[in-house]
């Protein structure tokens, strides 16, 4: 099925010109001036030829001088016009492309976890960067090339029809053939380019996946296998590129031969007409000059076709992303809470992931009072992390509802929810920058003193001060220079700085060694004080002192109570404690 450049998408494309109307008008004006100047060259040259052939005298010399000044003026006007529309047009296109990148990035951020789970980061980056890289040229040269081509072809046709209609019609008889070839080739080039861009996105997605996991690749000695997989992706991309280049080469060669064909037709037909006494030599010279002039708009049209196909395929892929509707969206009349108490309630909640039929959770009901802490335990894959993602509204429930202070999460404003929830996960995100900037991520307007106080509360201040650059130490991509425990405590410092009312701790210490776990656990206990807390437990030793433990099994809660109560029951929780070697009371 052919992807369409629909009317809606065309309207969206045109909308990017709106903030730059004045620059666009100036660009098109000077492009038109340049095209008119080019049109007048052959006309003046034809007049010069006729003047010289009529005889040579003092009047001829004076007239010839005026014609030369006119040609020089036209050349200067064309040069100035070209410089103006080239600079301002490219600047306009670059700003429009910048707007598109900003818009798509903001849209990526709005899309749900389900979308990001299905799309590789490399693929998303390809659309944002590579696929939009040709938009500057299309935004600038697209309308401009069309206008100049219409002026040059239309103007030449009108002028030549006035001079000799017969030869003009012979010359322009090839234009319908050119149009048919262009339309036919457009379809083939679009399919080839979309395939090429898709293959490049898949290659970049695989590349990002492998390079982000390079430690694992090296640890398992999988370099050769991964090089082979990358070769397969790379080969598919190269094949699709070559298919496009083949179509492009044939099209350009066929279309590029039209000026030569026009020249041949003009000479042959003009020679016959001169022989029959129906045309003068200066007229034929004028026609031949216009044939040379028409070679330029043909090349312009070829350039436009290349930019159009490259830009259109990129714009289609851009719009395919932009048209994805967030599955978790803020309602039009969202509720904002001036003060959040932190009371959470799951009411008969059921949930299945997008594109899945079977529920992960069914008829789940529980509640948390303000400042209360609860933990979820259960076998791996039973749905514990799903509970935390639903509480944070990374996904919407498919049955029942979740409320915060009595308000359905689906009715709350994103700002209310995000400002009052803090999350610590097993995999901590540390950005490439300084430790100070990473902690400040919790509250961008925080002072240096507040950042340092948060680090003290998280138990990481002492370590930071041992570093040569202290808080201004750069930690590298994904915090590669830090240990797992240090990354966790920086993430905890962020939350101390943010000071949320609700905490979600999703197996926050499960990947740490014993010593790091103890340090992080002490920081987490400080952080939990006075906050409503949901803990997703992997190590049962970390949840002994919570207010209540819920045990998941069979898609819902099968047991609940304190640590001691659940052990005494001798049920699923007691079994999990026994398996983990943590059965003491």
N, C-alpha and C positions, 0 to 999 in steps of 0.2 A: 504494500500500500504506500502511495506517495505522500510524503509529508507536505502539507499545504502551507503556503505563505498566504494566510487567509486575510479577509478584509479587516478583521479585528486586529490582527498582527500588523497589517500595514498602517492602520490608524495609530497603533502604539509606536511604530517606527517614526511616523511623522511627528508625533507628540514631542520627541526629543529636540526638534528644531524650535519649538515655541519659545524657550528662554533666550534663544539666540537669533530672534527674528531680524534685528537690525544688521547684524554681521552677515546673516544669510542673504539679505536683500543686497547688501554691498557686494558680496561675493558674486552673486548672480549678475549684478549690473556690470561689473568689470569683466566677467566672463563673456557677457554679451558684447561688450565693447571690443574685446579681443577678437571675437568671432567675426564681427562686422569689419574690423580692420583687415583681417585675413581675406574676407570676401572681396574687398576693394582692390587688393593687389593685382589680381589678373585683369580686372577691368581697366585699371590705369596702365598696366603693361601693354594691354591690347591697343589702347589709344596711342601709346608711344610707338608701337610697331607700325600702326597705320600712318602716324605722323612722319616717321622716318622714310617709309616707302613712298610717300607722296612727293618727296623731294627734299633737298638740303639747302637751306638759306639762313639768313640772319634771324628771321622770324621763327624758323624751326628750332634754332639753338635756344632762343629765349623761352619758347614754349616748353622745350625739353627740360630746361632748367627748372621751370615751375613744377613740371611733372616729377622731377627728381626730388625736389623739396617736399612735394606731397607724399611720395613714397617714403622718404626719410621720416616725415611726420607720422605716417601710418605705422612705420616700424617702431618708432619711439613710443607711440600710444599703446601699441600691442605689448611692448616690453614692460612698460609701467603697469598696465592692466594685469599682465601675467604675474608680476611680482606681488601685487596687492592681493589678488584672489588666491594665489598659492599660499601666502603666509596666513592671511586671516581665515581662509577656508580650512587649512590644516589645524589651526588653533581651535576653530569652532568644532571640528570633528573630534579632536582630542578631548575637549571638555565634555562633549556629548558621550564619548566612550567612558569617561570618568564617571559620569552620572549613572550609566548603565552598570558599571562595576559596583558602585556604592549601592545601587538598588538591589542587585542580585545578592550581594553579601548580606545586606539587611534581611532579605527574604530567606536566605539560608538559615539565618539565626532564628527566624520565626518558625521554621519547619520543625515538625515533631521528631522525637527519637526514632519513630518507625521509619521515617524517610531517611534519616542519617544511617540507620542500621542497614539499609538496602543499597546505599551508594558509597563507593569508596571516596576517600578524601581526594585522591589523585584525580578521579573523574570530575568531581565538583570543581577542583582547581583548574582543570583543563577548560571547562566552560567559562569560568571567570576570567582566565588569562588568554589562553591560546585562541579559543573560539571568538573572543571579542577583539582580538588583536587587529583584525582587518576592518573594524567598524569605522575607525577614523577616516580611512581612505574612502570607504563607501559613503559615509555621511558628507564628506567634502566633495569627492569627485562624481558621485552618483548624479545628483541634480545638475551639477555644473557640466558634466560630459553630455548629458541628455540635451541640455539647453544649447550647448555649442554645436552639437551634431545637427539638431533641428535647424538652427540658424544657418549653418554652413550648407547643409543639403538644400533646405528650403530656399535660402537666398540665391544659391547657385542655380537652382532650377528656375526661379523667376527671372533672373538676369539672362540666362541662356535661352529661355523661351522667348524672351524679347528680341534676342539676337537672331536665333535660328531655331524654330520649333522642331523641324524635322530631325536635325542632328541631336537636339536635346532629348527627344523621346527615345531615340536609339540608345543614347548614353544611359538614360535612367531606366531602361527596360529591365536591367539586371537587378534593380532594387527589390522587387517582389521575391526574386530567387534568394537574395541575401536574407530577407525577412524570414522566409520559410526555414532556411538552414539555421538561423539564429534560434528560432522557437524550438525546433527539433533538438538542437544541441543543448539548449537550456535544460531540458528535462534529463538528458543523459548526464550532464555535468553536475546537476543538483544531486542525483542519486549517488554518483561517484564521490562527490565531496562529503555528503552526509555519512557515507560508509567510512571514508577516510578519517573523518573527525571522530566517529564512534570508536574506530580501532585505535586511534591515538589516545582517546580517553581511557580505554581499557588497558592500554600499555602503561600509561601514567599511573593508573590505579594500582596495577601490579607492582610498579616500581616503588611507589610510596609505601605499599604494604611490606615489601621486602626490606627496603632501607630502614624503615621504622623498627623492624624486627631483626636488624643485622646481627645483634648479639646471639639470638637464637639460631640464626643461619650458621654462624661460625661455630657455635657450640656443638651443633649436630653435623658439622662438616658438610653442609648442604650447598656449598657455593656452586659446585658443578651442576647440580640439579636445578638450582634457581637460575643459573646462567642459561640453561637449556629452556626453561619456561619463558624467561625474558626473550630469548631468541624467537620463540614461537609467536609471542605477542608482537615483537618488532617486525618479524617477517610478514605477518598479516597486515600490519600497518603499511609496510613498504609496498606490498602487493596492491593494496587499495590506492596508494599514492600513484603507483605506476599505471593503474587503470585510468585514473583521472588524467595523468599526464598524456596518455595515448589519445584520449578523447580531445583534450585541449590542443595537442599538437596538430591533429587532423583539422580541427575547426580553424585554428589560427592560419594554417597554411592555405586552406581553401578560401577563407575570407581575405587573407592577405594578398591573394592573387587577383582580387577584383580590380585594383587600380591598374594593373598591367592589362587586364582584359578590356577595361574602359579605354585605356590609351590605344590599344589595337583597334577597337571598334571606331574610335574617333578618327584615327589616321585613315583607316580604310574608307569609312563613310565620307569623311571630309575630302579625301583625295578624289573619290568618285564625283562628289558635288562640284569640286573645283574644276575637274575635267569637263563636266557638263556645263560649266559656266554659271553655276547657281550659287557659288560661294566664293568670297574673296579670301586671299591668304591670311590677312590680319585677323579675320574672323576665326579661321582654323587655329591660328596661334593662341587666340583668346580661349578657345575651347580646350586646347591642350594644356594651357596654364591652369584652367579650372579643373581639369582632370588631375593635375598634380595637387591642386588645392584639396580636392575631394579625397585624396589618399590620406590626408591628415584626419578628417572626421571618421574615416573607416578605421584607422588605427585607434582613434579615440573611442569608437564604439567597441572595438576589440578589448581595449583596456577596461572599458565600462563592464563588458560581459565578464571579464575575469574578476573585477572587484565585486560585481553584483553577485556572482555565484559564490565567491568566497565569503562575502559579507552576509548573503542571504542564508547560506547553510549555517553560519555561526549564529545569526540572529534567530533562526528557527530553533536551534538547540538552546539558546538563551531563553527564548520564550517558553519552550517546553519545561524548563526549570521554573521560570517565573509564574507559570500558570498552575503549578502544583499548589493545591489548597492545603494549608496547614490543618492537620486532623485535630489539633488542639488549638482552638482559636478563642480569642477574648470576645465576649459578647458585646453587642453594640452599646447596651446600657449596663456596663459592668458596675458591680458594687465595690466601693472602696471603704475600707474600715479605718477609722481614725486611730483606733487603739485595738490591738489584737491580744486576746487573752491566751490563745493557744489551745482551745478545746477542740479536739478532733474526734469525729465520729464516722465510722464506716457502717452504712446501713444496707444490709442485704446485697453486698457488692459482688458482682460477677464480672469476669474479664477474660477476654481472649485477645491475643496479639493480632495486628492487621495481617490479612492473608492467611490466618489460621482459623480453623473451624472449632477446635476443641478448647474449652475454657481452661485457663490456668487456675482460676479461683472461682468458687461458686458460693453464693449466699453467705458471704463473709460479713460478720457483724461484730464490732467491738468499739470501745470509746476510750479516750484519754482525757482526763481532767487537766486543767492548766497546771503546768509544772510537774506533771506525772511522767514517769519513765516506764516504758514497756519494751519487751524484747520479743523477737520472733525466732523460734528455733524450729528445726525440722531437717529432713534429709536434703541433700543437695538436689537442686532443680525442682523443689516442691512449690516454689512461688514466693519465697521470703523477700527477695530483691524486688519482685513485682509489687509487693505491698508498699515498699518505700517509693517506687516510681509513681505509683498511683497517688500516694500521699503528697508528693511534690507536684502532681499533675503534669508529669512528663507524658503520660497517656491519660485518656479519658476512660472511665469505666464503661463497660458495655451493658451493665445492669446495676440497678440500685443507685446509690449516691454516696459521696463523701462530703462532709461539711466541716467548715472551720468556723468556730463560734456561731454555729447554727446556719451559716450561709453555704449553699452548695458551691463547691470549688469551681464548677462550670459557670457560675454567675459572678465570681470574684474577678476583680481587675488583676492583671498579671503583676502590676506593681505591688499591690497589697500582698500577694502570695510570695513573690520573689524576695521582697524586702524582709519578710518575717520567717523565712525558712533558710537554714544553713545545712549543708550536706558535707559529710566526710565519707569518702569512698575508699575502697581498697586500692584502686588505681588513682593516684593523685595527679592532677594536672599542674605542672609547674611550667611557667612560660620562660622563654629565653630572654633574660633581663636580669636586673639586680634583685637581691633578696628583698630590699625595701619595696621595689615595685610589685613584687609578687605578694607581699603581705598587704600592701595598699590596695590590691585588687578587691579586698573585702569592703573597702570604703574609699573611693577615689579622692575624697576631700580631706582625708585624715592628715594630721600633722605628723612630723617625724617623731615627736614625743609620744603620740598616741600609738604609732606603729611599734615603737620600742617597748611600750607598756604591754601591748598585745603579745609581743615575742616573749617577754618575761612571764606572762601568764601561761603561755604555751610551753614554757620550759626550753626555749631554743635561743634565748638571748645570750646565754653564756657561750654557746658554740659560735654564734655569729661574731662575737667580739674577739674571738681568737683568729679570725680570718684577717689577712693583710688589709683588705679594703672594707672590712666590717659589713655593714648593711648595704654598702655599694658594690659588693662582690657580685660579679656576673655568674649565674649558675649554669649556663649552657642550655641547649635545647632539651626540653622535658626534664630539666634539673639533673642532668647527667652527672654533675660533679658532686651531688648530694647522695647520701644513703637513703634507704627507704624510710627509716625512722625520722630523719631530718626533713624529708619532703612532707611526711605526715604532720610533723609539728609546725611547719610553715603553713600548711593548709589549716591547721587548728588556730594558728595566730590570726589568719584571715577572718575566721569566724568570731574570735574574741573581738576583733576590730569591728566587724559587722554587727555583732550583738543581736542575733535573731531571737525571736521568741520560741521558735520550734527548731529542734535538731533532728536530723536523720543520719544515723551512723550505720553505714552499709559495710559490714565486715571490715571495719577500719583498721584492724590490727592483724588480720589473718595472714598477711604476707610478710610479717616482721619476725625477726629472731626474738628470743625470750627477753633479752635485755632491752631491746628497742621497744618491744611490746609493753613492758612495764613502764618505761618513760612516757610513751604515748598514752597509755591507759590512765596514768596519773593526770596528764594534761586534759584528757577527755572528761574525767570525773569533775575537774574544776569547771570545765566548759558546761557540763550538764546541770550544774546547780541552778535551780530556779527556772529551768527551761523545760518545756514539753519535749520529750525525747522518744524517738522510735529507733530501736537498735535491731539491726539484722545480724544475728549471731552466727558465727562459724566456730569460734572457740567458746565453749560454754562457760569457761572460767571467767569470762569478761562480763557475764550478765547475772552473777550471783546476787548482787545487791539491788537489782532493779525492783520497782514496785510490783510488776506483774510480768509473767512470761506466758506467751501464747505459743502453743505447739501446732504447727501446720501438718496436715496429713489428709489425703483424699480431697484436695482442693479447698479445704476449709479448716477451721480451728477444731482440733480434736481434744485438746487439753488446755487448761489455763490455771494459773496460780503462782505462788512464790516458788523459789527454788526448792525450799524444804518441803512444801506441800506436794510439789510434783514428784519429788523423789519418793515421798511416802506413798504416793499413789501406785508406784511400781509400773507405770504405763510407758508410753512412747518416750517421754522425756527421760525417764530413768534408764531406758534402754540406750538412748543416745549418750547419756552420761557414762554409762558402762562401756560403750564402744570407744569413747574418747578418753577413758581412764580418769574421768572426773566425777566420781560418784559419792564423794564425801559430802556430809551435810554441814 
